[in-house]
């Protein structure tokens, strides 16, 4: 199973993260990890996702990029073997 990392820059506006999360789940991806930090007048979000079945990450990247208050989305691909800076957290612990 591949793990993909999206680096997302957004405006720091209420509801932006919820819209991103919704698009990810509705497009057939599982959020494995989420990290957000404030950056000047915006926010930087790193999301690790893995697909349910066959999905193209480039399609998801473009869909997130179209959301309101999203400035840019960059893709960094990682494999399950390569260590990551993220600690995987259970889905039930994430609070939006």
ABEGO torsion letter per residue (X at the ends): XBBBBBBBBBBBBBGAAAAAAAAAAAAGBBBABBBBBBBEABBBBBBBBBBBEBBBAAAAAAAAAABBGBABBBBBBBBAABBBABBBBBAAABBX
